[in-house]
């Protein structure tokens, strides 16, 4: 097994030796013969030769000096490329077969043709194309042709020795094909160059410009131009340059400036360039809004609006709109308008300039607020000595009211948002010039408001004294500083109110009821109003006298004086006066006992009422005669079986008497005749005890009962005449 691989290698080596021996027996292919070599393209030479049997390919060689370029081709003809234009080359061919290469063929000279011109084309105008190129090596002339790329129309061909050529009278905006080649001294043409070039478009026509004054834009339209890819609209002014581009036949230029004159032109363009611009169309935009607007109100009620002149403005319109919606305007070629205005309004003012293009843009809108209106119905609702309350209706435009009261030296003022004001701390009985000014934050105070005079109420008088005259009239005196005032004095009490008036400094109150307490005040009054009352002064009238007075004899030496109670009286003083003396009592009751009275004497009785403060009223004076003295020595005498005589001794002075006998069987009375001091009672039963009283009879007929009484026993036995037995006496009240 170890010898097997060795045997295999020996066989392989033998085989290779055999193949080498076989190859060495084949010969190389024949040398080809060049029939012709020529150049049609400046970088190549085409070689033609007869086919060599057994050749599988051919090696073409082009030699220029030290430069050798080889190319392997399969068959004849073959082309060597990568050569230099207008250059003479030595061309050889070798055949190639599996046996190897042949020797090079006999050389053949061939020269490459001229290089193609490198064209630069442009369209300087819409009807021409300029063709330019650089010089071509070894060229002595050039041939350039042009025709429409669509094959329509004629072909222009020009020969030249220059390196540029211009074709004119072409159609604008049309695509042309340009072909050019150079030739050498032998007239052999070189490579040709072909390119396409479009003529630039023609100038657009039928330019139409439409201006939108509101948006400050212009729409420009034109007729479509042949061959135009794009259009450019230019708007030129002294200060700006605006443009717009489009592929269509209309375009809008925005952001135009007011008050400007533009020259508008349109040009068309394509890949060849632009056309000439059209003749400029003049566009005048609307005028700019007037500036430096000045608003004045002089005099009030007349609003003047002025503004500056603007370029391209033919005339102006000023609009004034009030805040209630009402709008007015004026149309003028001047730079000022006048309007009527009202107080308390805010006016919104705008000014426009106009020309054939339309209305200028809206400029600044100004507002002007006129001074607030002045209150016209100022109405004092209260005028006192130191205050004036006034009200008025709210007025348009007023945010605040300022009220001033001026008396020549001093100023009193108040500010309030309400249409009312109370001016306080004023001087009484003083004329004030009062003005109500309306105020707004925007315009300030309206200083043209009219004033009115208001006089404060008079000063309060001061009561100096109150006195009473002989006729019980109350005289009130006061002090005051008022001018031409009427004074009213009022006494107010529980029993009513009493007044007196005067333009001086005193007046008299009459008819005041007695026993009353009054509060006395004085008030001054002028057309401006009433003053505050003076400080009150108390006034007390004398107490009232009793309505009746009654004097009653209580005993022979005592009388009782009584009276009704008088209003206002706290105590009473009763005085009994006669030629023999006086008797007096002071009591808080309504009666008084007066003693030490002498019987049978005429007295005067007086009663005085005294108030708590000591005021005294002499109420009543009355004459009173004291009763006659009680008789002395009263005795009874029998006048028969059934009769009794009563006998007494008369007291001093004349008096009438009355006798009364009181027994168990009855009361017996008799009255003596005038001037007698006895009285007989007939038909009196005997056998009884009688009380006997002889009493003076007053002038009024009243029988006095304060005299002493005696008791007698009247028996039925004994003499029918004689003195009756005295049993005793007693005083009977």
C-alpha positions as CSV (number, residue, x, y, z in Angstrom):
1,X,0.0,0.0,0.0
2,X,2.9,2.3,0.6
3,X,4.0,2.1,-3.1
4,X,0.6,3.0,-4.7
5,X,0.9,6.9,-4.5
6,X,4.4,6.8,-6.2
7,X,3.0,4.9,-9.1
8,X,0.2,7.6,-9.6
9,X,2.6,10.5,-9.8
10,X,4.7,8.8,-12.4
11,X,1.7,8.5,-14.7
12,X,0.8,12.2,-14.4
13,X,4.3,13.3,-15.2
14,X,4.3,11.2,-18.3
15,X,1.1,12.8,-19.6
16,X,2.4,16.4,-19.3
17,X,5.4,15.5,-21.3
18,X,3.2,14.2,-24.1
19,X,1.1,17.4,-24.3
20,X,4.1,19.6,-24.6
21,X,5.3,17.6,-27.5
22,X,2.0,18.0,-29.3
23,X,1.9,21.8,-28.9
24,X,5.2,22.4,-30.3
25,X,4.2,21.0,-33.5
26,X,1.5,24.0,-34.2
27,X,2.6,27.3,-35.9
28,X,1.6,31.0,-35.2
29,X,-1.1,32.6,-37.5
30,X,-0.3,34.6,-40.6
31,X,0.5,38.3,-40.6
32,X,-2.5,40.2,-41.8
33,X,-2.3,42.9,-44.5
34,X,-4.0,46.2,-43.9
35,X,-6.3,47.2,-46.7
36,X,-7.0,50.7,-45.5
37,X,-6.9,52.8,-42.4
38,X,-9.0,56.0,-42.1
39,X,-10.5,58.2,-39.4
40,X,-14.1,59.4,-39.2
41,X,-14.0,60.4,-35.6
42,X,-11.3,62.6,-34.2
43,X,-10.4,60.2,-31.4
44,X,-10.3,56.9,-33.5
45,X,-9.0,55.3,-36.6
46,X,-10.8,52.4,-38.3
47,X,-8.6,49.7,-39.9
48,X,-9.7,47.2,-42.5
49,X,-7.7,43.9,-43.4
50,X,-8.2,40.5,-44.8
51,X,-9.2,37.8,-42.5
52,X,-6.4,35.4,-41.4
53,X,-7.3,31.7,-41.2
54,X,-7.1,30.4,-37.6
55,X,-7.0,33.9,-36.1
56,X,-9.3,34.2,-33.2
57,X,-8.7,37.9,-32.7
58,X,-6.5,40.8,-33.8
59,X,-4.4,43.3,-32.1
60,X,-4.5,46.8,-33.5
61,X,-1.7,49.1,-32.7
62,X,-1.6,52.9,-33.2
63,X,1.8,54.6,-32.6
64,X,2.4,58.3,-32.4
65,X,6.0,58.8,-31.5
66,X,6.5,57.2,-28.2
67,X,2.8,56.8,-27.6
68,X,1.4,53.3,-28.4
69,X,-2.3,52.5,-28.1
70,X,-3.4,48.9,-28.6
71,X,-6.9,47.5,-29.1
72,X,-8.0,43.8,-29.5
73,X,-10.9,43.3,-31.8
74,X,-12.5,40.1,-33.1
75,X,-12.9,40.9,-36.7
76,X,-12.2,43.4,-39.5
77,X,-12.8,46.2,-39.5
78,X,-11.6,47.3,-36.1
79,X,-11.3,50.7,-34.5
80,X,-8.6,52.1,-32.3
81,X,-10.0,54.7,-29.9
82,X,-8.5,57.0,-27.4
83,X,-6.5,58.8,-30.1
84,X,-5.7,62.5,-30.4
85,X,-7.5,64.5,-33.0
86,X,-5.7,65.6,-36.2
87,X,-2.7,63.4,-35.4
88,X,-0.8,61.0,-37.8
89,X,-0.5,57.5,-36.5
90,X,1.4,54.3,-37.7
91,X,-1.2,51.6,-37.7
92,X,-0.3,47.8,-37.5
93,X,-2.3,44.7,-37.1
94,X,-1.4,41.3,-35.5
95,X,-3.4,38.2,-35.7
96,X,-3.9,36.1,-32.7
97,X,-4.6,32.4,-32.5
98,X,-4.2,29.7,-29.9
99,X,-0.7,29.1,-31.4
100,X,0.2,32.7,-30.6
101,X,0.6,36.1,-32.2
102,X,1.7,36.9,-35.6
103,X,4.2,39.5,-36.5
104,X,2.9,43.0,-37.0
105,X,1.6,43.8,-40.4
106,X,3.2,46.3,-42.6
107,X,2.4,49.8,-41.1
108,X,-0.2,52.0,-42.6
109,X,-0.4,55.7,-41.9
110,X,-3.7,57.3,-41.0
111,X,-4.5,60.7,-39.6
112,X,-7.4,61.4,-37.2
113,X,-9.9,64.0,-38.3
114,X,-10.3,67.4,-36.7
115,X,-12.0,67.6,-33.3
116,X,-15.5,68.8,-33.1
117,X,-15.9,72.4,-32.1
118,X,-17.1,72.9,-28.5
119,X,-20.1,75.1,-29.0
120,X,-21.4,77.8,-26.7
121,X,-24.8,79.0,-27.8
122,X,-27.1,81.7,-26.4
123,X,-30.0,83.8,-27.5
124,X,-29.1,87.5,-27.2
125,X,-32.6,88.4,-28.5
126,X,-35.9,86.8,-29.1
127,X,-35.1,86.4,-32.9
128,X,-31.4,85.5,-32.8
129,X,-29.0,82.8,-31.6
130,X,-25.3,83.4,-31.1
131,X,-23.0,80.3,-31.7
132,X,-19.5,80.6,-30.3
133,X,-16.6,78.1,-30.1
134,X,-12.9,77.9,-29.4
135,X,-10.4,77.4,-32.2
136,X,-10.0,73.8,-33.3
137,X,-6.5,72.4,-33.9
138,X,-5.5,72.2,-37.5
139,X,-8.9,73.7,-38.6
140,X,-9.0,76.3,-41.3
141,X,-12.8,76.7,-41.5
142,X,-16.1,75.9,-39.9
143,X,-19.5,74.9,-41.1
144,X,-22.5,75.8,-38.8
145,X,-26.2,74.9,-39.6
146,X,-29.4,75.6,-37.7
147,X,-33.0,74.4,-37.9
148,X,-36.0,74.1,-35.8
149,X,-35.8,71.1,-33.5
150,X,-39.2,69.9,-34.6
151,X,-37.9,69.6,-38.2
152,X,-40.3,72.2,-39.5
153,X,-39.1,75.2,-41.5
154,X,-35.9,75.7,-43.4
155,X,-32.3,75.0,-42.5
156,X,-29.7,77.8,-42.3
157,X,-26.1,76.9,-43.0
158,X,-23.1,79.2,-42.8
159,X,-19.4,78.6,-43.3
160,X,-16.9,80.8,-41.6
161,X,-13.4,81.0,-40.6
162,X,-14.3,82.9,-37.4
163,X,-15.1,81.3,-34.1
164,X,-18.6,82.8,-33.7
165,X,-21.7,83.1,-35.8
166,X,-25.1,84.8,-35.2
167,X,-28.3,83.6,-36.7
168,X,-31.0,86.2,-37.0
169,X,-34.6,86.5,-38.1
170,X,-35.5,83.5,-36.0
171,X,-38.8,82.8,-34.4
172,X,-39.0,83.9,-30.8
173,X,-39.3,81.3,-28.1
174,X,-38.5,78.4,-30.5
175,X,-36.2,75.5,-29.9
176,X,-33.5,75.2,-32.6
177,X,-30.9,72.5,-33.2
178,X,-27.4,73.8,-34.1
179,X,-24.7,71.5,-35.7
180,X,-21.1,72.6,-36.5
181,X,-17.9,71.0,-37.6
182,X,-14.4,72.1,-38.7
183,X,-12.4,71.2,-41.8
184,X,-8.7,71.1,-42.4
185,X,-6.6,72.2,-45.3
186,X,-7.6,69.2,-47.3
187,X,-11.3,70.1,-46.8
188,X,-11.8,67.0,-44.7
189,X,-14.5,67.7,-42.2
190,X,-13.9,66.9,-38.6
191,X,-16.2,65.8,-35.9
192,X,-19.5,67.7,-35.7
193,X,-21.1,69.1,-32.5
194,X,-24.8,69.3,-32.0
195,X,-26.7,71.2,-29.4
196,X,-30.1,72.7,-29.0
197,X,-30.9,76.3,-28.1
198,X,-34.2,78.1,-27.7
199,X,-34.6,81.7,-28.6
200,X,-35.7,84.0,-25.8
201,X,-39.4,84.9,-25.8
202,X,-40.8,88.0,-27.3
203,X,-42.0,91.0,-25.3
204,X,-45.4,90.4,-23.7
205,X,-48.3,92.5,-25.1
206,X,-51.7,93.8,-24.1
207,X,-50.6,94.7,-20.5
208,X,-53.6,95.3,-18.2
209,X,-53.2,96.6,-14.6
210,X,-56.0,96.4,-12.0
211,X,-55.4,98.1,-8.7
212,X,-57.0,97.0,-5.4
213,X,-56.9,100.1,-3.2
214,X,-58.1,98.2,-0.1
215,X,-55.4,95.6,-0.2
216,X,-52.7,97.8,-1.8
217,X,-52.1,95.3,-4.5
218,X,-52.1,95.3,-8.3
219,X,-53.1,92.5,-10.6
220,X,-51.2,92.6,-13.9
221,X,-52.3,90.5,-16.9
222,X,-51.0,90.1,-20.5
223,X,-51.3,88.0,-23.6
224,X,-49.3,84.8,-23.4
225,X,-46.0,84.9,-25.2
226,X,-44.7,82.0,-27.4
227,X,-42.0,80.0,-25.7
228,X,-42.1,81.7,-22.4
229,X,-41.5,79.6,-19.4
230,X,-41.9,82.3,-16.9
231,X,-43.0,85.9,-16.6
232,X,-41.6,88.6,-14.3
233,X,-43.6,91.7,-13.4
234,X,-41.6,94.7,-12.1
235,X,-43.1,97.6,-10.2
236,X,-40.5,100.4,-9.8
237,X,-40.9,103.6,-7.8
238,X,-38.4,106.1,-6.6
239,X,-38.0,104.3,-3.3
240,X,-38.9,100.7,-3.9
241,X,-38.7,97.8,-6.3
242,X,-41.4,95.1,-6.2
243,X,-41.8,92.1,-8.5
244,X,-43.7,88.9,-8.9
245,X,-43.1,85.9,-11.1
246,X,-45.5,83.4,-12.6
247,X,-45.8,80.8,-15.3
248,X,-49.2,82.1,-16.1
249,X,-50.4,85.2,-17.9
250,X,-51.3,87.2,-14.8
251,X,-49.6,88.1,-11.5
252,X,-50.3,90.1,-8.4
253,X,-47.9,92.5,-6.8
254,X,-48.5,93.0,-3.1
255,X,-47.3,95.5,-0.5
256,X,-47.6,98.5,-2.8
257,X,-47.1,101.7,-1.0
258,X,-49.7,104.4,-0.8
259,X,-49.1,107.7,-2.3
260,X,-46.6,106.3,-4.8
261,X,-46.3,106.3,-8.6
262,X,-45.1,103.0,-10.0
263,X,-43.8,102.1,-13.5
264,X,-45.0,98.5,-14.2
265,X,-43.4,96.4,-16.9
266,X,-43.6,92.7,-17.8
267,X,-40.8,90.5,-19.2
268,X,-41.0,86.9,-20.4
269,X,-38.2,84.3,-19.9
270,X,-37.3,80.8,-20.7
271,X,-34.1,78.8,-20.6
272,X,-32.6,81.1,-23.2
273,X,-33.1,84.2,-21.2
274,X,-35.5,87.1,-20.8
275,X,-37.3,89.2,-23.3
276,X,-37.1,92.9,-23.3
277,X,-39.4,94.5,-20.8
278,X,-42.6,96.0,-22.0
279,X,-43.2,99.7,-22.2
280,X,-43.8,100.8,-18.6
281,X,-47.4,101.3,-17.5
282,X,-47.9,104.0,-15.0
283,X,-49.8,103.1,-11.8
284,X,-50.7,105.7,-9.2
285,X,-51.7,104.1,-5.9
286,X,-54.2,105.6,-3.5
287,X,-52.9,108.5,-1.4
288,X,-51.6,107.7,2.0
289,X,-53.8,108.5,5.0
290,X,-53.4,112.1,6.0
291,X,-51.1,112.6,9.0
292,X,-50.5,115.2,11.7
293,X,-54.2,115.3,12.4
294,X,-55.0,118.1,14.9
295,X,-58.3,118.4,16.7
296,X,-59.4,121.6,18.5
297,X,-62.6,122.7,20.1
298,X,-62.6,126.5,20.0
299,X,-65.0,127.8,20.9
300,X,-67.0,125.0,22.7
301,X,-69.4,123.4,20.4
302,X,-67.2,123.9,17.3
303,X,-64.8,121.1,16.5
304,X,-62.0,121.8,14.0
305,X,-60.1,119.0,12.4
306,X,-56.9,119.8,10.4
307,X,-54.4,117.5,8.7
308,X,-51.3,117.6,6.5
309,X,-51.4,117.5,2.7
310,X,-50.5,114.2,1.1
311,X,-49.0,113.2,-2.2
312,X,-51.5,112.1,-4.9
313,X,-54.4,113.3,-2.8
314,X,-57.1,115.0,-5.0
315,X,-59.5,115.6,-2.2
316,X,-60.2,114.6,1.4
317,X,-63.1,113.3,3.5
318,X,-63.2,113.6,7.2
319,X,-65.5,111.4,9.2
320,X,-66.6,112.2,12.7
321,X,-68.6,109.6,14.6
322,X,-70.0,110.2,18.1
323,X,-70.2,107.6,20.7
324,X,-74.0,107.4,20.3
325,X,-73.5,106.1,16.7
326,X,-74.3,109.3,14.8
327,X,-71.8,110.0,12.0
328,X,-71.2,113.1,9.9
329,X,-68.5,113.9,7.3
330,X,-67.2,116.7,5.2
331,X,-65.7,116.6,1.7
332,X,-63.1,119.2,0.9
333,X,-60.0,119.9,-1.3
334,X,-58.6,121.8,1.7
335,X,-56.9,120.4,4.7
336,X,-59.4,121.4,7.4
337,X,-63.0,120.7,8.2
338,X,-65.3,122.2,10.9
339,X,-68.0,120.3,12.7
340,X,-70.6,121.1,15.3
341,X,-70.0,119.3,18.6
342,X,-71.9,118.7,21.8
343,X,-70.6,118.5,25.3
344,X,-70.0,115.2,26.9
345,X,-69.4,113.2,23.7
346,X,-66.5,111.2,22.5
347,X,-65.9,111.7,18.8
348,X,-64.0,109.2,16.7
349,X,-62.3,111.0,13.9
350,X,-60.7,109.6,10.7
351,X,-59.5,111.4,7.6
352,X,-59.2,109.8,4.2
353,X,-57.5,111.1,1.0
354,X,-59.0,110.2,-2.4
355,X,-57.8,110.1,-5.9
356,X,-58.8,108.2,-9.1
357,X,-57.3,105.0,-7.6
358,X,-59.8,105.2,-4.7
359,X,-59.7,105.8,-1.0
360,X,-56.5,106.0,1.1
361,X,-55.9,103.3,3.7
362,X,-57.3,103.9,7.1
363,X,-54.9,105.9,9.1
364,X,-55.0,106.4,12.9
365,X,-58.4,106.8,14.3
366,X,-58.4,109.7,16.7
367,X,-60.8,110.2,19.5
368,X,-61.7,113.5,21.1
369,X,-63.8,113.9,24.1
370,X,-65.5,117.2,24.6
371,X,-65.8,118.7,28.0
372,X,-68.6,117.3,30.1
373,X,-71.9,119.2,30.0
374,X,-72.6,121.7,32.8
375,X,-75.5,121.0,35.1
376,X,-78.4,123.3,34.2
377,X,-81.0,122.5,36.8
378,X,-79.2,123.2,40.0
379,X,-81.9,123.1,42.6
380,X,-81.3,124.0,46.3
381,X,-83.3,121.5,48.3
382,X,-82.2,122.8,51.7
383,X,-80.8,126.1,52.7
384,X,-80.0,126.5,56.3
385,X,-77.8,128.9,58.3
386,X,-74.6,126.9,57.7
387,X,-75.5,124.4,55.0
388,X,-76.8,124.4,51.4
389,X,-77.9,121.1,49.9
390,X,-78.3,121.2,46.2
391,X,-79.1,118.6,43.6
392,X,-79.1,118.5,39.8
393,X,-79.7,116.0,37.0
394,X,-76.7,114.0,35.9
395,X,-75.1,115.3,32.8
396,X,-73.5,113.6,29.9
397,X,-69.8,113.0,30.1
398,X,-69.4,113.9,33.8
399,X,-67.5,111.5,35.9
400,X,-67.2,113.9,38.9
401,X,-68.8,117.1,40.0
402,X,-67.0,119.9,41.7
403,X,-69.1,122.4,43.6
404,X,-67.7,125.7,44.8
405,X,-69.2,128.3,47.0
406,X,-67.5,131.7,47.1
407,X,-68.5,134.6,49.3
408,X,-65.8,136.9,48.1
409,X,-63.0,135.8,50.5
410,X,-63.6,132.2,51.4
411,X,-64.1,129.2,49.2
412,X,-66.0,126.1,50.2
413,X,-66.0,123.2,47.8
414,X,-66.9,119.5,47.6
415,X,-66.3,116.8,45.0
416,X,-68.5,113.9,44.5
417,X,-69.6,111.5,41.8
418,X,-73.2,111.9,42.7
419,X,-75.3,114.7,41.3
420,X,-75.8,116.2,44.7
421,X,-73.6,118.2,47.1
422,X,-73.9,119.5,50.7
423,X,-71.9,122.6,51.3
424,X,-71.4,122.9,55.0
425,X,-69.6,125.2,57.4
426,X,-71.0,128.2,55.6
427,X,-71.6,131.6,57.2
428,X,-75.2,132.4,58.0
429,X,-77.0,135.2,56.2
430,X,-74.3,135.3,53.6
431,X,-74.6,135.4,49.8
432,X,-72.6,132.8,48.0
433,X,-71.7,132.5,44.4
434,X,-72.2,128.7,43.8
435,X,-71.0,126.9,40.7
436,X,-71.2,123.3,39.8
437,X,-68.4,122.2,37.5
438,X,-68.5,118.9,35.7
439,X,-65.3,116.9,35.4
440,X,-64.1,114.0,33.3
441,X,-60.7,112.3,33.4
442,X,-60.0,112.8,29.8
443,X,-61.0,116.5,29.4
444,X,-60.8,117.8,32.9
445,X,-63.3,120.4,34.3
446,X,-65.7,122.3,32.2
447,X,-64.9,125.8,33.3
448,X,-67.7,127.5,31.3
449,X,-70.4,126.4,33.7
450,X,-72.6,129.3,34.9
451,X,-73.0,130.1,38.6
452,X,-75.9,131.2,40.7
453,X,-76.2,133.2,43.9
454,X,-77.6,131.5,47.0
455,X,-78.0,133.2,50.3
456,X,-77.8,131.1,53.4
457,X,-80.6,131.2,56.0
458,X,-80.3,134.0,58.6
459,X,-78.3,133.6,61.7
460,X,-80.0,132.5,64.9
461,X,-81.0,135.4,67.1
462,X,-80.0,135.5,70.7
463,X,-82.7,136.2,73.3
464,X,-81.4,138.9,75.6
465,X,-84.3,139.1,78.1
466,X,-87.9,138.5,78.8
467,X,-89.9,141.0,80.8
468,X,-93.5,141.5,81.9
469,X,-95.2,144.9,81.7
470,X,-98.0,146.3,83.8
471,X,-100.6,144.8,81.5
472,X,-99.2,141.3,81.9
473,X,-97.8,141.4,78.4
474,X,-94.6,139.4,77.9
475,X,-91.9,141.5,76.1
476,X,-89.1,139.5,74.4
477,X,-85.9,141.2,73.3
478,X,-83.2,139.6,71.2
479,X,-79.9,140.4,69.4
480,X,-79.2,139.5,65.8
481,X,-76.8,140.4,63.0
482,X,-79.2,139.6,60.1
483,X,-80.2,142.1,57.4
484,X,-83.8,142.6,56.7
485,X,-85.0,139.6,58.6
486,X,-88.4,138.9,60.1
487,X,-88.3,137.4,63.6
488,X,-90.8,135.1,65.1
489,X,-90.9,134.5,68.8
490,X,-92.6,131.3,69.9
491,X,-93.6,130.4,73.4
492,X,-94.3,126.6,73.4
493,X,-95.9,125.0,76.4
494,X,-98.3,122.3,77.5
495,X,-101.2,124.6,77.0
496,X,-100.4,125.6,73.5
497,X,-98.2,127.7,71.4
498,X,-98.1,131.5,71.2
499,X,-96.2,133.7,68.7
500,X,-95.3,137.2,67.9
501,X,-93.4,138.6,65.0
502,X,-91.3,141.7,64.3
503,X,-88.7,143.1,62.0
504,X,-87.0,144.8,64.9
505,X,-85.4,143.4,67.9
506,X,-88.4,142.9,70.2
507,X,-92.0,141.8,70.2
508,X,-94.7,141.2,72.7
509,X,-96.5,138.0,73.6
510,X,-100.0,138.4,74.9
511,X,-102.7,136.1,76.1
512,X,-100.4,133.6,77.6
513,X,-102.4,131.3,80.0
514,X,-101.7,131.5,83.7
515,X,-99.9,128.8,85.5
516,X,-98.0,127.6,82.6
517,X,-94.3,127.0,81.7
518,X,-93.2,127.9,78.3
519,X,-90.0,127.5,76.2
520,X,-89.4,130.7,74.4
521,X,-87.4,130.7,71.2
522,X,-86.8,133.2,68.4
523,X,-86.4,132.4,64.7
524,X,-85.2,134.7,62.0
525,X,-86.6,134.4,58.5
526,X,-85.6,135.8,55.2
527,X,-86.4,134.8,51.6
528,X,-83.4,132.5,51.8
529,X,-85.0,130.5,54.6
530,X,-85.4,130.2,58.3
531,X,-82.6,130.3,60.9
532,X,-82.1,127.7,63.5
533,X,-84.1,128.7,66.6
534,X,-82.3,130.6,69.3
535,X,-81.4,128.9,72.5
536,X,-84.6,128.5,74.4
537,X,-85.3,130.6,77.5
538,X,-87.9,129.3,80.0
539,X,-90.9,131.5,80.8
540,X,-93.2,130.8,83.6
541,X,-96.5,132.7,83.9
542,X,-98.1,133.6,87.2
543,X,-100.2,130.8,88.7
544,X,-103.9,130.8,87.9
545,X,-106.3,132.3,90.4
546,X,-109.0,130.3,92.0
547,X,-112.2,130.1,90.1
548,X,-114.2,130.7,93.2
549,X,-113.7,132.0,96.7
550,X,-115.9,131.1,99.7
551,X,-115.8,132.6,103.2
552,X,-117.6,130.6,105.9
553,X,-118.0,131.8,109.5
554,X,-116.9,128.9,111.6
555,X,-117.2,130.5,115.0
556,X,-117.8,133.9,116.2
557,X,-114.1,134.7,116.0
558,X,-113.0,132.2,113.3
559,X,-113.8,132.1,109.6
560,X,-112.9,129.5,107.0
561,X,-111.7,130.9,103.6
562,X,-111.7,128.2,100.8
563,X,-111.1,128.4,97.1
564,X,-110.6,126.2,94.1
565,X,-107.1,125.1,93.1
566,X,-105.5,127.3,90.4
567,X,-103.1,125.9,87.8
568,X,-99.5,126.5,88.6
569,X,-100.1,127.5,92.2
570,X,-98.2,125.6,94.9
571,X,-99.2,127.6,97.9
572,X,-101.7,130.3,98.8
573,X,-101.6,133.4,101.0
574,X,-104.9,134.5,102.5
575,X,-105.2,137.9,104.1
576,X,-108.2,139.2,106.1
577,X,-108.0,143.0,106.6
578,X,-110.1,145.4,108.5
579,X,-109.6,148.7,110.4
580,X,-109.0,146.7,113.5
581,X,-106.1,144.7,112.1
582,X,-105.1,141.9,109.8
583,X,-105.3,138.2,109.8
584,X,-103.2,136.1,107.5
585,X,-102.4,132.5,106.7
586,X,-100.0,130.8,104.2
587,X,-101.0,127.3,103.2
588,X,-100.5,124.7,100.4
589,X,-104.1,123.6,100.8
590,X,-107.1,125.2,99.2
591,X,-108.6,126.6,102.4
592,X,-107.5,128.4,105.5
593,X,-108.9,129.2,108.9
594,X,-108.5,132.7,110.1
595,X,-109.1,133.5,113.8
596,X,-109.3,136.5,116.0
597,X,-112.2,137.8,114.0
598,X,-114.3,140.5,115.5
599,X,-117.9,140.0,115.1
600,X,-119.9,142.5,113.2
601,X,-117.0,144.1,111.4
602,X,-116.4,144.5,107.6
603,X,-113.3,142.8,106.3
604,X,-111.6,142.6,103.0
605,X,-110.5,139.1,102.0
606,X,-107.6,138.6,99.6
607,X,-106.0,135.4,98.2
608,X,-102.7,135.3,96.5
609,X,-101.5,132.2,94.5
610,X,-97.8,131.5,94.7
611,X,-95.9,129.2,92.2
612,X,-93.1,126.9,93.0
613,X,-90.6,129.5,91.8
614,X,-92.2,132.3,93.9
615,X,-94.3,133.9,91.2
616,X,-97.4,135.5,92.8
617,X,-100.8,136.2,91.5
618,X,-103.1,138.6,93.3
619,X,-106.2,136.5,92.7
620,X,-109.2,137.8,94.5
621,X,-110.3,140.7,96.6
622,X,-113.7,140.3,98.4
623,X,-115.5,142.2,101.1
624,X,-116.7,140.2,104.0
625,X,-118.7,141.2,107.0
626,X,-118.2,139.1,110.0
627,X,-121.3,137.8,111.5
628,X,-123.1,139.6,114.3
629,X,-122.1,138.7,117.8
630,X,-124.0,135.9,119.5
631,X,-126.7,137.4,121.8
632,X,-126.2,137.3,125.6
633,X,-128.7,136.6,128.4
634,X,-130.9,134.2,126.6
635,X,-133.9,133.4,128.8
636,X,-137.2,131.6,128.4
637,X,-140.5,132.8,129.8
638,X,-143.8,131.1,129.8
639,X,-146.6,132.8,128.1
640,X,-149.4,130.5,129.1
641,X,-149.8,126.8,129.2
642,X,-148.5,126.4,125.7
643,X,-146.4,129.5,124.9
644,X,-142.8,130.4,125.4
645,X,-141.0,133.7,124.9
646,X,-137.3,133.7,124.2
647,X,-135.5,136.8,125.3
648,X,-131.8,137.9,124.7
649,X,-129.7,140.9,124.8
650,X,-128.7,142.0,121.3
651,X,-125.0,142.4,120.4
652,X,-123.5,145.5,119.0
653,X,-124.5,146.4,115.6
654,X,-127.7,145.6,114.0
655,X,-128.5,142.0,113.3
656,X,-131.3,139.7,112.7
657,X,-131.7,136.7,114.8
658,X,-133.4,133.4,114.6
659,X,-134.4,131.2,117.5
660,X,-134.7,127.4,117.5
661,X,-136.1,125.1,120.2
662,X,-135.2,121.4,119.8
663,X,-137.3,119.0,121.9
664,X,-138.4,115.4,121.7
665,X,-141.7,116.4,120.4
666,X,-140.4,118.7,117.6
667,X,-138.4,121.6,116.6
668,X,-139.9,125.0,117.0
669,X,-138.5,128.1,115.3
670,X,-139.4,131.7,115.4
671,X,-137.9,134.9,114.1
672,X,-138.4,138.2,115.8
673,X,-139.5,141.3,114.1
674,X,-136.8,143.6,113.1
675,X,-135.2,145.5,116.0
676,X,-136.7,143.2,118.7
677,X,-134.7,141.1,121.0
678,X,-137.3,138.5,121.8
679,X,-139.4,136.0,120.0
680,X,-142.5,134.1,121.0
681,X,-143.3,130.5,120.3
682,X,-146.9,129.5,120.8
683,X,-148.3,126.0,121.0
684,X,-145.2,124.4,122.4
685,X,-145.8,121.3,124.4
686,X,-145.0,121.4,128.0
687,X,-143.4,118.6,129.9
688,X,-140.3,118.5,127.7
689,X,-136.7,119.5,127.7
690,X,-135.7,121.9,125.0
691,X,-132.4,123.0,123.6
692,X,-132.5,126.7,122.8
693,X,-130.2,128.5,120.4
694,X,-130.5,132.1,119.4
695,X,-128.4,132.7,116.2
696,X,-127.6,135.8,114.2
697,X,-128.8,135.6,110.6
698,X,-126.3,136.6,108.0
699,X,-127.2,138.9,105.2
700,X,-127.4,136.0,102.9
701,X,-130.1,134.5,105.1
702,X,-127.8,131.9,106.4
703,X,-128.4,131.1,110.0
704,X,-125.2,130.8,112.0
705,X,-125.0,127.8,114.2
706,X,-121.9,128.5,116.3
707,X,-123.6,130.4,119.1
708,X,-123.9,128.6,122.5
709,X,-127.0,126.5,123.2
710,X,-129.0,126.3,126.4
711,X,-131.2,123.6,127.7
712,X,-134.5,124.4,129.4
713,X,-137.1,122.1,131.0
714,X,-140.7,123.2,130.4
715,X,-143.0,121.6,132.9
716,X,-146.7,121.6,132.8
717,X,-147.2,122.4,136.5
718,X,-146.9,125.7,138.1
719,X,-147.7,129.2,137.0
720,X,-148.4,129.7,133.5
721,X,-146.2,132.7,133.6
722,X,-142.7,133.1,134.7
723,X,-139.3,132.0,134.0
724,X,-138.6,128.6,132.7
725,X,-136.3,126.4,134.7
726,X,-132.8,126.5,133.3
727,X,-131.2,123.1,133.1
728,X,-127.8,124.0,131.6
729,X,-126.2,125.0,128.3
730,X,-124.1,123.6,125.7
731,X,-122.4,124.6,122.6
732,X,-123.5,122.7,119.6
733,X,-121.3,122.8,116.5
